[in-house]
Amino acid sequence: MNEKLPDLLAEGLDVVFVGTAAGHRSAAEGAYYAHPGNRFWPTLYEVGLTPRLYAPQEFPKLIELGIGFTDMSKVGSGMDHEIAPEHFDATLFETKMRRFRPRAIAFTSKKAASVFLGVSTGKIALGRKAKTLADFPEVFVLCSPSGAATRYWDIRPWRELADWLRS
């Protein structure tokens, strides 16, 4: 199976945003968080992680700002419940993060975090996580910016990440 979206990773990034998998629109357009109803790009700008509002197709430019991208499933696409469990690869994800060593990783949904942490989404709180893995980046769990998750939206964990990155 082919990757739906390419990783955007390099050594020493400030943060890598980690989704569950590419949404249908993102996979079709070849750009992260591409659906017009997704809050990802406006939120990055609002919390001060980007100096201007970027379009999804500009995602490769964010590496210059110390921002990278990946997903827990590189071969699945769609909403979280549409991704087959065997398409998630937490081991590969951990290997990539240990190789590239960003300062922080930020899961853009509880589902993405649950795949990595091996616990149900109901047991995951938003925000910065206590260190559980030695020699591993700081971990943040953010509210999903997806339009489908609007009723759960809270910008505070995104602000917490931005404040931590600036400190």
C-alpha positions in Angstrom: 0.0 0.0 0.0 1.1 3.5 -0.8 1.4 6.3 1.8 -1.5 8.7 1.6 0.6 11.7 2.7 4.4 11.9 2.9 6.0 12.5 6.2 7.6 15.9 6.7 10.4 15.1 9.1 13.9 16.4 9.8 16.3 16.2 12.7 15.7 18.7 15.5 12.3 20.0 14.7 10.4 21.9 17.4 7.2 19.9 17.0 5.8 17.1 14.9 2.0 17.1 14.5 0.7 13.6 14.5 -2.7 12.7 13.0 -4.6 9.4 13.0 -4.5 9.2 9.2 -5.1 11.4 6.2 -8.7 12.4 5.8 -10.4 11.7 2.5 -9.9 15.3 1.3 -6.3 15.5 2.5 -5.5 12.2 0.7 -7.1 13.5 -2.5 -5.3 16.8 -2.3 -2.0 15.5 -1.0 -1.9 18.0 1.8 -2.3 17.7 5.6 -5.6 19.0 7.2 -6.9 20.1 3.8 -10.7 20.1 4.4 -12.0 23.6 4.5 -13.8 23.0 7.8 -10.6 21.9 9.6 -9.3 24.3 12.2 -5.7 23.2 12.0 -4.2 26.0 9.9 -6.2 28.9 11.5 -5.3 27.6 14.9 -1.6 27.4 14.2 -1.7 31.1 13.3 -4.0 32.1 16.1 -1.8 30.5 18.8 1.4 32.0 17.2 3.1 28.9 15.8 3.1 30.4 12.3 3.7 34.1 11.4 0.8 34.0 8.9 -2.1 31.8 7.9 -0.8 29.0 5.7 -2.8 27.0 3.1 -2.8 23.2 3.5 -0.8 22.9 0.2 1.9 24.9 1.7 2.6 22.3 4.5 6.2 21.6 3.2 7.2 25.2 4.0 6.5 24.6 7.7 9.7 22.6 8.1 11.5 26.0 7.8 9.5 27.0 11.0 10.6 23.8 12.8 7.2 22.1 12.3 6.8 18.5 10.9 4.0 16.1 10.1 3.2 12.4 10.2 0.3 10.1 10.9 -0.2 7.0 12.9 -1.5 5.3 9.8 0.4 6.2 6.6 -1.7 3.9 4.4 -5.3 4.4 5.6 -7.5 7.4 5.0 -10.8 8.7 6.2 -12.3 9.3 9.5 -10.8 7.6 12.6 -13.5 4.9 12.7 -12.8 4.1 9.0 -9.1 3.2 9.6 -8.4 -0.6 9.9 -6.6 -1.3 13.2 -3.9 -3.2 11.2 -3.1 0.0 9.3 -1.7 1.7 12.5 2.0 1.4 13.1 2.9 2.7 16.6 6.3 1.0 16.5 7.3 2.7 13.2 6.1 6.0 14.6 8.2 5.6 17.7 11.2 4.7 15.6 10.8 7.8 13.5 10.5 10.1 16.6 13.6 8.6 18.2 15.5 9.0 14.9 14.5 12.6 14.2 14.2 13.7 17.9 11.8 16.7 17.7 11.4 18.7 21.0 7.8 17.7 21.1 5.1 15.6 19.4 1.6 16.8 19.3 -1.2 14.3 18.6 -4.0 16.1 16.8 -6.7 13.8 18.3 -7.2 11.5 21.2 -7.5 8.6 18.8 -3.9 9.2 17.4 -2.6 9.4 21.0 -4.5 6.2 22.0 -2.9 4.2 19.2 0.5 5.2 20.4 -0.1 5.1 24.2 -2.1 1.8 24.0 -5.0 3.1 26.1 -8.6 4.0 25.2 -9.5 7.5 24.2 -11.6 7.9 27.4 -8.5 7.5 29.5 -6.5 10.3 27.7 -6.6 13.9 29.0 -5.8 16.8 26.7 -2.6 18.8 27.1 1.0 17.9 28.0 1.6 14.4 29.2 3.9 13.3 32.0 7.1 11.8 30.8 6.6 8.0 30.4 9.3 7.1 27.9 13.0 7.8 28.6 14.8 9.7 25.9 11.6 10.6 24.1 10.2 14.0 23.0 7.6 15.8 25.1 4.1 14.6 24.3 1.0 16.8 23.9 -2.6 15.7 23.1 -4.6 18.3 21.3 -8.3 18.6 20.5 -9.0 17.4 17.0 -9.2 20.3 14.6 -11.6 18.3 12.4 -14.9 19.9 11.6 -16.5 16.6 12.6 -15.2 17.2 16.2 -16.5 20.7 16.5 -18.5 20.0 19.7 -15.3 18.9 21.5 -13.2 21.8 20.3 -11.0 23.6 22.9 -8.1 25.8 21.8 -6.5 25.7 25.3 -4.3 22.6 24.7 -3.1 24.2 21.5 -2.1 27.3 23.4 -0.4 25.2 26.1 1.7 23.6 23.3 2.6 27.0 21.8 3.5 28.5 25.2 5.7 25.5 26.0 7.5 25.7 22.6 8.2 29.4 23.2 9.5 28.8 26.7 
